[in-house]
Amino acid sequence: MRIVLTLAIAFASTAAFGQVSPGPLARPHAKYEGNASCTKCHASSKGAGMDVRCLDCHEAIRTRRAAGRGFHAREGMDHCAKCHPDHAGVGFALIDWPKDGPVGFDHGRDAGYELKGKHAIVKCRDCHQAKHRTGSFSSSSWLGLETTCRPCHDDAHKGSLGPECERCHNPSAWSDVTGFDHAKTDFALTGKHVGLVCAKCHRPQGSETTVLKPLSHAECSSCHKDAHDGRLGPKCAACHVTEGFKIVARGGFDHDKTRYPLRGAHRAVACTTCHDPKKPGSAKPAFTSCGGCHADRHAGQGTLAGKSVDCAACHDVSGFKVPAFTVIRHAATPFPLDGKHAAVPCAKCHHPVGPPDPQHGAAGAVMRPRHESCAACHADAHGGQFAARPDKGACESCHTTAGFAPSRMTPADHARLKVTLDGAHGRIPCAACHVVARAGSAKLVFTGLKTDCAGCHRDPHRFSDRSCAPCHTLLTFVPSTVGAAEHARFAFRLDGAHGAVPCALCHLELKAAAPHVSSLVDAPGAFRALPFRDPRRACAECHAGPHGTQFASRADGGRCDACHDVNAFKPASRFDHGKDAGFALTRAHATVPCARCHLARRDPSGTSIVVYHGLDVRCQACHAPKAGTPGGAS
């Protein structure tokens, strides 16, 4: 066990001082042994620490601390002796290592460099050597190592790939270069190149030497033999792609130089689809209209203003299933698309009803569906609840094309019904009252609902009048409107300090863990009852008496309100020292603090109480006679 002795010596600001050494110095500090050298480490001026003197000698550490670098620049490293105690003997180690020595040092937390992979199994001194160190540290020092690879490892690439080894390598294994991203070089690997072994390209012509940079890659012929023997020029990529030599790049033949440039979905069509050598005239197929290649999939339904039109009137080359008949063009029809309708896929409305009908063509699309009312497309989501209304429950009475939910029913609209949405009712979701039920796909009930509080809310109090209004408002159920003044209607008035007491201190049921007291009637689960029928009335039923049984023999049984009022426990405003204690506080006694006479003691149970009853009221019980007076000290 290391014993560190600290000797506290008081110094005068300008006077000479002396010291007694608490023990021999460690071997590295042996040259400072002797009382005459104390001030070389211990500052003599009042309030000065040792750190300044330590850094005067350890200049390399001082320099790194000033630059904010290294172990000693961390926060909290401002007291050298905390980790480097001395005066414990010549052989004493000046570094306060963990119990198991340097091996137990937390390299990640304390040095800021976590030892991972192969670094985790290297012996400490294999890295902490003078040849790896930067800065003027001693040969045995643990300091001066950098966190980069270069000071410890030779650069196998001779600087050609830069100084950041970790871009490709990791501490687990030097040969593991999974961290290297070829896409960040000027030759990203695509297609068949992705699956190649690195050595396939970086060990040219069977060489055992790996060449990473520079490596020629401007043309495919740098690696691949030209199958065309130069007849088509050096630009292989003009026709071929990396996905496979037999896949011809679309850029190899410039179709834009013909009278029919390929656009949209036509770019993905195989050449032989149009240029089928088995068909006559396929070298120059007709292209003046879509009908030259495509059959009419709508069986003549494709008309605008009563006239037949070509496919291009509604579709473009992006794809047959992506019509070019836009929302803007739809606005010129008898059914403009607005709100949510504008985002509905065409097939959602233009779909066949019933079994396939040849009149709709191969596409099977209904070009002119019914649209005279919402019900033509939408089922009644409310299950006929509004059928008796004059408008027969027309959807547009409450909804817009902007969305089925929320409806356009506002609190002002609701005010025309049986219930006005005042206060918090104006902010709650419709489904909170129109609870889920089996009434159409919307599953909401709108008819036959109760309109009183009890129709929606459970009564947590079970009061006889069943009326919430005397204590609550429509703005919020909690807190209630009951204050100290309103509490006077009940059996216990909140006078004095009682008016500031939180409700839960007396009504303990408020602390119970259960759902909110205004839970809906049909809500499942636990429910918190709040009966508010606390029978306690006497002080002692709520407050623990601090006086023990001192006043139990009094006629009133030691009732609190005999001495205290409801405004505050201290001072005891109703206590009359002359009448109630039989000892009037007059003259000098009137200004004596109570605690001077009424001392605390422990009762048989061990509780400390202040003694008020049974005190000796004679003068000599409190006052000793003065010297020279009769009965006094001589």
N, C-alpha and C positions, 0 to 999 in steps of 0.2 A: 504494500500500500504506500502510495506516494504521500509524504507529509510536507505540506507547504506552510512555512511559518511567515507570518506578516508582523513586522515590528512597526508600531505607530510612534512617530517622533514628532514633537511640535517644534517648528522652526520660527525664529524671529525673522522679520523681513530683511534686515540688514546685518544681523549678528552672525558670528561664526557658530558652527554646530558640530556635534560629534555623533558617531554612530557605533553600534555594536553589531557585527555581522551575525545574521541568524543561522549561518551554516556555510560550508565551503561551496564555491561556485563550480558549475559543471566545467568539464575540460575545455570546451571551446571558449569559455570566458575566464579561464584560469589566469590570464595575464592581468585581469582587473582585481585579483585577490588583494585584500588588505583594506583597512578603513580609509586610507588616503585616496582610494580610487572610487569610493561610493558614488560621488557626484557625477561620475562618467556615465552612470546608468540612471541614478536617482536624481531628479531635479531638486535643487535646493530651495527654489522660490516657492512661496505658499500657493497651493492650488495647482502646481504644475505636475503632469503625469510623466510616466516613463516613455510613452510612445515616441515623443519627439527625439529623445536620446537614442532609442532603439533604431529609428530610421536614419539618424546621423551616421550610424555604422553600416546599416544594411541598406546601402544606397540603391541597389538594384530593385529591392522591394519598394522603396520610396518612389522610384521612377515609375514603376508599373502601377502603383496605387494612384499617382497623380494623373496617369493616363487612363484610369478606370479599367485596367486590364488585370487579369490574373486572379488567383485565389484570394489574395489579401485585399483586393479592391471591393469585395462583396460587402453588403450592408451588415453592420454589426461587428466587423473586424477592426475595431478601434481600441482594443485593449490587448496589447501584445502578451502581457503576463498571464492572461486568461488561458491561453493555449501553450505558452512557453514559460512555465514557472522555473525558478532557479533556486540556488542555495540549498540543494538537496544532496550534494556530494559530487565528487569529481566524475564518477561514472554515470551520473544522472542524465537520462535522455531529455533533451530540451523540447522535444515535440510530444504533446499530450495525445498519443495515439489511442485508439480504442483498445479494449482489453486484448484482442488478438493481433495487435500491431497494425502495420500498414495494410494488411489484407482486409481488415475490418473497416477501412476508410470508405465512406460512401462517395464514390467517384462522381456519380451523376449529380447528387444533391449538392456536395460541397465543392467540387472542382468544376462543375458545369459541363462535364464531358462524360456521358454515360458509356461504359464499356460494354459493347455489344459484340456478338459473333466471336471471331478469333481473338479480339482484344480482351474478352472476358477471361481467357485462360492464360494469357501472357503474364509472366512474373513481373512484379512491379519494377524491379531494377533493369529488366530488359528494355524498358522504354525510358525510364528515368536515368539516363546516362549523359555524360558531358557532351558526347558527339551529337546528341539530339537536341541539346539545350540552346536557347538564345538568351543573351543577356549575360552579365558578369556575375554569375552565381558560383559558389564553391563546388568542388568536384563531388561532394557528398549531398548537395542540395537536391530537394525534390521538385524545385520550381524551375520555371523557364521553358516548359514544353508548350508548343503550339498545338492547336486542334486540327491543323491541316495535315495532309498525308506526307507532303514533301520532306519535312525535316527527318522523318524516320524511314521512308521508303524511297527507293530509286524509281525514277520515271522511266518505265520501259519504252515509252513513246517519244522520249527525247524532246519533250515540249511541243510536239506537233499537234497535240489535242488539247492544249491549255492546262492550267493548274488544278482544275476541279475534278479530281479522280472520282468523287462520289457520284458524278453524273452518270457513270457507267458501272462502277464497281460498288460493292457493299462489304461490310466487315465480315460477313459470314464466309465468303470464299472469293478469292481474287478472280477466278475464272468465271464466276457468275456475273454476267453483264446484262441481266434482265432489266436493269434500270436504264439501259441505253435506249433512247427513242430515235429510231432511224428517220422518223418523220420530221425531226427537227434539223436534219442535215439537208443539203441541197439535192439529195437523191432519196426521196421517200419510196419505201417498198410497197408496191401494189401488185395485185394479181398473183401470178406464179412466183414472183420474187419473194413473196411473204414467207413461203415455206422452205426456202433454201437455207442450207447450213452456211454459217458465216464464212467458213473456210472456202466455200465454193467460189466466192468472189475475191476474198481477201488473202488467198494463197494461190496466186495465178500460176498456171502451167505446172501444177504439182509441186510447187516450191514448199519447203518446210518453214519458210519465213513468212510471218503474217504482215501484210502491208495494209495499213488502215488509211493512211493519208500521206501523199495524194494518191488517188486511184482514178484513172480515166473512166468517165461514164457519160461523156457528152453524146455519144452515139451508141446504138445497140451493137454495132460492129466491134466495139471495144471488147465485148465479151462473146458475142455470137457470130458464127460464120454466116456470111450473106448467101442465102439460098438462091438468090437471083443473080449471083456473080456480077453485081454492079449494074445490071441492065436497067434497074428502076431507081438508081441513085442511092445515096447513103442514108436517106431519111426513112428508115424502117417504120417509125411511129406514124408516118403519114397514112399507112394502111393497116398496120397491125397494132394490137393492144397487149398489155401484159397478162390479160386473162387467158390467153392462148394464141399460138401462132396461126391457128386456123380460123380464128375469129377476126374478121376484117373490120377495121374501124370505119365508122360511118363517115369520118372525115376523109377517108381515102378516095371516095368519089364525091365530087362536088355537084350534088343534084341541083343546087341553086343556079347552075349555069344552063339548066334546061328551061323549058317553058312551064314546068310544073315544080316549083320549089317544094320540098317536103317540110310540112309544119305539123305541130301537134302530134297526135297519135300516129300519123303517117310515118314519122321518123322511126318508129319501132316496128313497122311492118317489114317482114322479110321481103327481100327483093323479088323473090320468085312468086310472091303472092300477086303482084301486078305484072311482073315480067316472067310469066310462065312460058318456058320454051315450047311446051306442048300445045299452047293455044295460038292460033293464027293472029298476027298483028300485035302480039304481046310486047314486041320491041318498042312500039309506040302506042300504048293503050289510050283510049279516049279519056278525057279529063275535063271536058267543058262543063259538066254538071255531075253532081253526086250520083245521079241515076245511071251514069255510065258504068259505075262499078257496084253500086249498092241498090238493093231492092227496096221498094217502098214498104216499110214495116208498119205503117199505119192504115193500110188498105184504103187510101184516098181520103182519110179524115183530115189530112194536113192541108187545111185551107185557111186563108186569111182574107177577111172581108168577102168571103164567098168564092175566092179564087184559089185554085190549086197552086201550091208553091213547092219549090225544091227543098231538100233537107236543110240547106244552108240558111233558110229563113228562120229556123229555130235552133239548129245545131251548128257547131263549128268543129274544126279539125282536132280540138282537144279531146274529144270523145263523144260517142253517140249518147251515153248516159249523162253527159253534162250539157244540158241544153243551153243555147245562147239566148233563149227567150227570157230576158231578165225581168226583175221586179218592175223596172221602169216601163218596159214594154207591156207588162201585164196590166199596168195602170190604164191602158187604153181599152181594156176589155170590160165587160159588164161587172167584173169582180176584181177591183184593184186589191193588191196584196199590201196590207199594212199591219203594224204590230207584229205579233208572233207569226202571223201567216207569211210574212216575208222570208222567214228562215225555214219554213216547212219544205222538205224535199218534194219535188214535183210529183213523184210517184205516190206520195201520201194521199193526195186528192185525185190524181189522174190514174186511178187503178181500176181494174175491172171488178164488177160486182157479180157474184155468182159464178157459174161455170164459164170456161173460155168461150168467147163469141167470135166467130170468124170476121165479123164486121169491124172488129177492133184491130185486126192485123196481127202480125207476128209480135209486135211490141206489146200488144194487149193493153194499151193505154186508152182510157176514156178521155177524149180531148175536151169535152164540154160537160163536166159534172154539174149536178144540181147545186145551187148556192143561194136559194131564196131566203133561207133562214139558217140559224146556227144548228137547229135540229136536223137539217138535211145531212150534216156530217157528224155532229156531236150528239151523244146520248145524254139524257137528262141526268146529270150527276146528283140531283137531289131527290130522285125517286118520286116525282110527282107532288112534292109538298106544296108547290106554288101553283098547281093546276087551277085552283079556284080564283086566282087573281085575274083581273080584267085582261092582263097581257098574256095569260095562260102560262106564266112563268118563263117568259122570254129571257134568254141568257143575257142579252144586252141591257136589261134593266139594272143588273148589278155588276156585270163584267164588261171588259173591253178587250179588244184584240191584243192589247199590250201583255195580257196574261190572265189566266183564270184566277190565280191567287197572287196578291190579295184582290178582293173585290173592290169596286169603287164606292162601296157603302161607307160613308163617313159618319162621324158622331152626329153631325147636323142632320144627315139623312135618317139616322137611327132615332133622333129625337121625335120624328113624326110617328114612330111606332109606340109601343106601350112603355118602353124603358128608355130613359135618357142616359146616355153614357157620360156621366159627370165624374170628375176626379180621376182616380186610378182606373175606373171602368173604361175610360177613353183610351187607355194605353195597353190593355190586355189583348192577347190574340183572340180572334173570334171563337176559335175552338175551345177556349177556356169555359165559355158558357154554352156554346152550341156543341156540346160534348159528342164524342164519337159514338155513333150508333149505326145500326143497319138501315140506313136510309139513303140509298143510292151510292154510287161510286165515291162521292165526296165524303160519305159516312158522317154527316153532320145533321143535327136536328135543329129545325128552325120554328116548328109549330108546337104549341102546347107547353111551352117552357114557363116555369114559375118565375115571378118577378120580385119576390121578397128576398131578404138576406138569407133566410133559412132555406130557401129553395136551392141556393148554390153553395152556401157555406155551412159547415158544421158549427154548432154552438158549443164552444169549449167550456162555457160557464154554467150551463143549465139553469139560467136565471128564469124566474117565473114569467116575467113580462115578454121574454123572447125578442126584445127590441135591441138592436145594436146601436141605434142612433144616439142614445144618451152618452155613450162613452167613446164612440168611434166616428170618424168622418169617411167620406168617400175618397179622400185623397190617399189615405193609407190606414191599414189596420193597426200597425205598430209604428210609433207609440200611440196609445190611446189619448183621449183628450182629458183624462182624469188627472188633475193636479191636486195640490194641497187643499185648495178652496173647494173643489168638487168632492174631495174625499170626506168633507164634513157631512155629506148626506148619509154616510155610512155609520157603522157602529163605533168607529175609532177615528177621531179627528186628528189630523196631522198638524199639531201645533208645534211651534218652536223648531228645534233641530230636526224633528221628525219630518218636516216638510222637505228636507234636502236628502233624505235617505232613499237610495234606489229601491224600486218596488220589489226586486228579487230578494232583498235582504229579509223581508217579512213574508212575502208570498213565494215560498221556496219552490213551488211547482213551476215557476218560470225558468228554473235552472235545469229542468228535466230535458234530456235529449230525445226529441221527437219532432215530427214534421211541424211546419208553421201552423199556428192556431187557426188560420183562415183556410185550411185545406178544403178542397171541394167535397161536396157531400158524397160523391161516388168514387173519390180517390181511395185506392187500396192502401193497406199497410197500417202502421202504428199511428196513434192519434194522441196528442197531448191535451189532457183535461186541465182546465184552469178554474177550479171551483171558487177561489178567493173567499174562503170561509175560515180564516185564521181565528181561532177562539182566544188567542192570547190578548190580555188587556193589562195585567200588572207588569211593572217594570222588571221584576225578577224573572218573568217568563221569557224575556228576550235578552236581558242584560245580566251578566255575571256580577255579583256583588263583590267589590274590592275590599270590603271591610270584614269579611269573615262573619263570625257570630257575635261581634262586639255589641251590637245593638239589639240582639234578640230579646233581651229582658225588658226593653222599653214597651210602653203601653201600645204603641203602634206596630210592634214587632220589627222595628227597624226599616220601615217603609222608605224607599228612596225619595219619594216626593215630600217627605217631612223636612229634608234639608236641601234637595235639589229641585230645579224646575226643568221644563222641557226645552228651554233655550240652549243649555249647555250643562255638562256635568260639573265643570269647573268654571267659576267658583260656586260653592254651595250657597246659593243666594238666599235660601230660606232658613239657613242655620243662624241662630242667635246665640253667641258664645256665652252671654250672661245668663239668658233664660234656659237654654238647652243644656249647657255644660256646667252651669253654676259657678262660672268663673269669668267675670266681666273683664274684657281686654281694655284697660284704661291706661292713660299716660304712656309710659315707655312700652308697655306690653302691646299697645295698639299697632306698633310698627314692626314687631318681631315676626319674621317669616314663620308660617305654620310648622315647617319641617324642623325648626330649632327645638320645638317642644315635642312634636309628634313624630317620633322616630319609627323606622321600619324594623320589624322583627319577623321571625319565621314562626308560623303556627305549628301545631303538632303534625300536620300533613306535609310540612316543608315549604309551604307557600309563604312568600314574603308579603306582609301586610303592614300598613301604617297604623300605629296604635293611637286611638282617639278616646277610648273608654277606660276608666279605672286609673287615670294618672293621679299622682300625688300632687295636690295643689298648694302644698306648703312652700314657702320661699326657699327654705334650705334644701328642698328636693332638687331645685335647679341651680341655686346660687350658693357658692361656698363663702363663708364669712371672710372679710378682708383682714389682713394682718394688723394687729394693734387694736382691734375692736373686741368687745366682750365675746368670748367664745372663739375668737380668731386665732390665727397662728401667731406666736410670739417671736 
